[in-house]
């Protein structure tokens, strides 16, 4: 998500983060509208549960005048900044706002109108499951949700570990941070171990690049290759 300029800070920094995070929908805008509804109709409970925590979140973790300075020179952190928006309880916020406003409506007609407006807004502003015929076809075939983007080799490797392992949470030795993060984002059950000299025998499995010197080191230590998946080799 390289949407930022090298010296960019301020409101545009945060706006671009929002747009990149929710693309192609606008569910964060829906959550913001519902936050206002919580403040107006939720009274003390709505403000205490949602507004004040969100205010603190934006003041500290999502302050665009602070984090760009902290990230300067760290391009990897810049590209991952949008993940801070995972802290926003958007679904809970929307649900609370709907129940609160529906609860204060005095007539059935008003409740019906509000419900119709809400579902229309959720449909129009939400993020579609697929945004193109190609994505729809991939989803139907069952390869969309766990395809690791376009990296199907990595997905096949992870599937092999899951089928082979007798443990619910096998320990995986990774060659580098990038590979570790790519797998951990989608396989939280794995216990990650980052390779350091001397811990070649640790972990139930190891994931390395096929042209890596580490692969030769692991085989010399008595570990065996389970298979090659594109640029990756799975070692047990």
NORNORHU-V413772 format. One line per field, one symbol per residue. ss: DSSP state (H for helix, E for strand, L for the rest). psi: psi as a letter, one per 40 degrees, with the letter a starting at -180 (. if undefined). A space follows every 50 residues. Layout:
ss=???
psi=???
//
This chain:
ss=LLLLLLLLLLHHHHHHHHHHHHLLLLHHHHHHHHHHHHHHHLHHHHHHHH HHHHHHHHHHLLLLLLHHHHHLLLHHHHHHHHHHHHHLLHHHHHHHHHHH HHHHLLLHHHHHHHHHHHHHHHHHHLLLLLLLHHHHHHHHLLLLLLLLLL LHHHHHHHHHHHHHLLLLLLEEEELLHHHHHHHHLLLLLLEEEELLLLLL LLLLEEEEELLLHHHHHHHHLLLLEEEEELLEEEEL
psi=ggeiidfhiadddddddddddeheafddddddddddddddeeaddddddd dddddddddcdfheedddddehegddddeedeedeeehgddddddddddd dddehdidddddddddddddddddeihidieiddddddddeeeddfefbe gdddddddddddddheidgihhhididddddddddegeeihihhhihefd eiidiihiideiddddddddeeiihdihgbeihhi.
//
